Amino acid sequence: MKLLDRYILKEFLRFFIVICITFIALYLIVDFFSKVRMFLSNNASILQIATFFLYSIPMIISLILPPAILLATLMAYGSLSKFSEITAMKTNGISLYRITLPALIFAAVMAVVLFCFTELITPASIQKTEYMEKVGIQKQQTFGYFKQNEIWYRGDNAIYNFKMFDVSNDTLRGITINYLNNDFTLRMRIDAQRAEWKENNWVFYDLLTTRFDSNNSPVLEWSKEKIINIPEKPNDFKIVQKDAEKMGYFELRKYVSKIQKEGYDVTRYLVYLQGKIAFPFVIIILIFIGVSFSLRSERSGGIMQSVGIGIFIGFSYFYVHALSMSLGLSERMPAFLAAWGANILFSIAAAILFYRMRT
């Protein structure tokens, strides 16, 4: 059976590699034409453009792996069916369940690989891609960094510290701003619960302003709501903000635990946290669906038919997953169900299709 397993795996890998290369090339071409105006307007060099797309490849790989494996399954087993090789295997007493084993083992390995890949490589590549785009190409300056799960930012005459920056609605939380004199002594300090970007102004809420007089004595002023004129805009902080997509699972879990203990709402982050576990498992689910469609009839194989089915199933999964995640992010669905909803739904479909195969 080892010879048969090697043969099936060889056919599978042949399609898988070609599909991965094709998907990556298509993604890069589309991304290039969507950003070509930005490159030209900022006089980006060939090296900068090449570096930008090189850093983006790990992110592309993490996105295209599930649909690539689905298509490879449909095309490999569809090809075996078309040329009656599946029929020959069944004639020799090999069940369809045993024939699908190499693909299932490969899917399980790739699910682990995808989790490790998105944990160790993808977050760093996304951060470098954004840094190259904003700082290297668009020449934006960054004076901050993300350290110990907080944002530190150096302005012209102040040092900012934020516990959290919600990039979806431009809201800062857990704010401390230290204004310094020329000799680096503290001139004023602002502590606020949160700040929101409204009508091109930062509106601070529940803030305590501490000023130091000529005798270096503190003068306190509390305000429920106040506009604070700081030169930085949300885009300045987005350069250094490390959002959920830029973190691996364990880093995000640590960040969620920290801000949750400090009393901040972590609903959005819990959805992303669960999603980082749920997404790699889709590889196994799609393998079951792909095999079931490919082997439903030993003579129904066909490359174009397999491609059509694969595209439909892939788009269906990503649509359901995106919809479920959006419901979770808007707190209309529990975080666990939002992240795992598409997996649960497609797992049921895969189980039914796989069970009904004629072995």
N, C-alpha and C positions, 0 to 999 in steps of 0.2 A: 504493500500500500504506500510505502514511502515514495516509490517512483511515481505513482499516480498523484500523490500530494504535491510533489515537486513540479509535475507537469501542470497541474491546475494553478499552482501558485505562480509559475512562470508566465502563464497566460494572463493571469490577473495583474501581475506586476507590469507586464508589457503595456497593457492599457492604462494602468494607474500612472505610470511615469509620463506617458505621452499626454494624458489628460491634465496632470499637474503642470507640466511645462506650458501647455496651451492656455490654461486658466491664468497662470502667472503672466504670460506674455499679453494676453487680452486685457488683463487688469492694468498692467503698466502702460499699455497703449492708450486706453481710455483715460487713465489718470493723467498721462502726459498732456493730452489735448485739452483736458479740463483745467490744467494749470499753466498752459503755455503762455497765456497772457501775463500771468503773474511773473513767470520767469523773464519774459522780455521786458516788462516794465521796470524790473529791478536789476536788469543787466546781469543776470545770473550767468556764471561761467559754466562751461561744459562739465568741469569737475564737480561743481556744486550740484548741478542737476543730477549727475550720475550718482553722487553720494546720497542725495535725497532719495532716489529710487532704490538704491542699494539698501538703505536703512528700512525702507518700507516693505521689503520682501518678506521678512519674518511675519509681519502682520498679515500679509496676503496669504501666506501659507497656512496660518492658523484659521483663516476664514474659508479657504477653498478645500481643505482636507476632507471634511464630511461629504460635500457634493462630489468631489473627485473620487472618493471611495465608492459612493453610490453608483456613479456612472461606470466606474471600472467593473463593478460587480455585474451590473446589467449587461455590459458589452462582453465581458469575458464569458459569463455563463450563457448569455444569449448566443455567442459564437459557438460554444460547445454544443448547444441545442441544435443550432442551424445545421451543423455538419454531422448530426446524429451520434456524436460522441457520448452524450448523456444516455442515449438509448443503449449504446454498447456497454456502458458501465452498469446500467440497470440489468442488462441481460446476464452479466457476470455476477449478479447477486449483490451489487453495491447499491445501498439505498441512497436516496437524494440527501438525506440528513448527513450521511457520511461524506458525500461529495462536496457538501457545503462547508465541511469542517475547516479546510485550509483558509478559506476566506474569513470564517468566524474567528479563528485564532489570530489571523493577521489584524482583524478589526479590533480585537481586545488589546493587542500590543499597541496599535496605533492610538487607541483611546488613552492609554497611559502616556504614550509619547506626546500626544497633543496636550495633555494636562501639564506635563513637565515643560514642554515647549512654551506654553502660554504663561507658565510660572517663572521660568528662568530667562527666556530670550525675548518674547514679544513685548513685555512692558518696557524694557530698556530700549528696544528698537523704535517703539512708538514715541518715546520721549526724545530720542535722538532725531527722529524724523521731524517732529514739531520744532525742535530747537534749530535744526538746519533751515527749516522754512522761515521761521520768524526772526531768528538772529542772523543766521548765515546768509540768507537770500534777501529777506525784507529789511535787513539792517536794524531791526528793533534791538534796543538795549535791555539787558536784564541785570537787575541789581539784587536779586533775591535767590533763595534756595529753599528746598523742602527738606527739613531736618527734624528728626524725632517726631514725625507725624504732625508738624506744624509748618506754617509758612513764615519765613523771615525775609524782610525786604528792606533794602536801604534806599531811602529817598534822598532828595537834595539836602535836607536839613533835619531828617527824622529817620528813625528806625521803626519799622512796622512788624508786629507779630500777630498772626491770626491762627486761631485754633482750627478753623475750617472755612473753605471758600466754596460755596455752592455755585458752580459755573452755569447751571441750568437757569437760574434766575438772578445771577450777579448779586449774591448776598454773602457778606462777610460775617463771621460769628467768632465770639471770643476775642475781641480786638484790644490791642495795646499799642499805642503810638507814643514814642518817646522823642520829644523835640530837644535838640542839643544846641548849646552855644558854640562859638568858635573854638573854645578851649575844651570842648566835649563834656562840659558839665550840663546837667539836666536843667532845661529851661521850663518845660511844660510836659505834662503827661496826660493822655486821654485813654480812659478805659471805658469800653462800651460792650453791651451784650451782643448787638448786631448792627450792621449797616447795609442799606440797600441802595442800589444805583437807580435813581429816579430822575428823569428829565435832565440828564447830564450833570447830576449832582449826587454826592454821597450823603444820604440821610442817615444819621446815627440815632440809635434808640437806647434809652436807659444808659446814659453816659455820665461818667464822672470826670471832670476836668480839674487837674491839679496844676496850678501855676506857682512859681517860686518868685517871691519878691526880692528886693535888693538885699534883704537880710537873710536870704535863702530859706525863708519860712514859707510853708505850703499854704496856698489859698485854694479852697475847694469850692467847686460849683457843680451842682447836679442838674441834669436836664433830662426830661422825658423824651424829647425829640429835638434834633438840631441838625442843621446842614453844616458840615465841616468841609472847608475848602482845602482839599488835598489835590495835587497835580496829577496823581496817578488815576488811570481809568481801569475798568475791568480787564481789558486786554493786557495791561501791564502785569497784572497778577496771574493771568492765565498762562503766561510763559513759564512760571515756576510752579504753578499748582499741579499737584500730582493727583488726578482724578482716578476713579475706579478702574478705568480702562488701562491706566498706566501702572497699575499695581498687580502683582501676582496674588494668588489666593491667600497665602499666609501673611503677606504684608497687609493686604486689605483687612483680613480678620483681626490683626493686631490693631490697625487703625480704627476699625469699628468698635472694638472693645474699649479703646481709650476714649473716644468721643462719647460713647454711650455712658460711660462712668461719669463723664463731665456733664451729663444731662441733655445732650443734643439729640435731635431726631436723626435716627440712623436708618429709617425705612428704605430710602433709595439705595443705600450701601448694602443693606441686607439682601436686596433683590439681586444686585450685581454679585454679591458674595456667593449666593446659591447658584447663580447662573454660571459662575466659573467652574463649578463642579458638574452641573447638568450638561453643559455644552459638549464636553468630550464624549459623553455617553451616547450622543446621537449617532456616532459612528457605528456602534454595534447595532442600534435600532435600524439604521438605514441599510446595513448589510442584510438583515433579515428580510426587509421589504424588497430590496433589490434581487435577492436570490429567489424569493417567492414569485416575483413577476417574471424573472428570466426562465424559471423552470416550470411555469404553470402548464406549458405544453412543449414537448420535446422538439417540435418543428416550427415553433413560432419565433425563433430567433431572428434578429435583424438589427443591424447597427443603428439605422435611423430611428427605428421603433424604440430601441433601448435608450437612445439619446433623448427622444421625446418624452418617454416615461420618466427618465431621470431628471430632466429639467422641471417637469411638472411636480414631481414629488419633492425635489429640492426647494423650489419656490414655495410650495405649500408649507413645508416645515418652517422655513425662515419667516414666512408671513405669520403663521400661527405663533411662533416663538416671539417675534417682535411685538405682536399684538398683546400677548400674555405679559411680556416684560413691561410694556407701557402701562398696562392695567395695574401692575404691581408698583411701578414708580409713582403712579397717581394715587396709590393707596386704596384702590378699588378691589384689590385682590391680595391675599396674604403673600408674603415674600416667597415662601417655599413653593406654593402653588403657581405663582407667576413664573418662577424660574424653571419649574419642572413640568408645567402644564402641557407644553408641546411634546415633551418626552413621554409623558403618560399617555397622551392621546395616540401618538404614533406607535408606542409600544403595544397598545391594545390592537391596533390595526396590523402590526407586524406579527403578533402572536396568532391572530385569526388567519392571516394569509399563510403563515408558515405551517400551521396545524392542518390546513386544508390542502396542502400539497399532496399529490399522488406519488407516494414513495415506491 
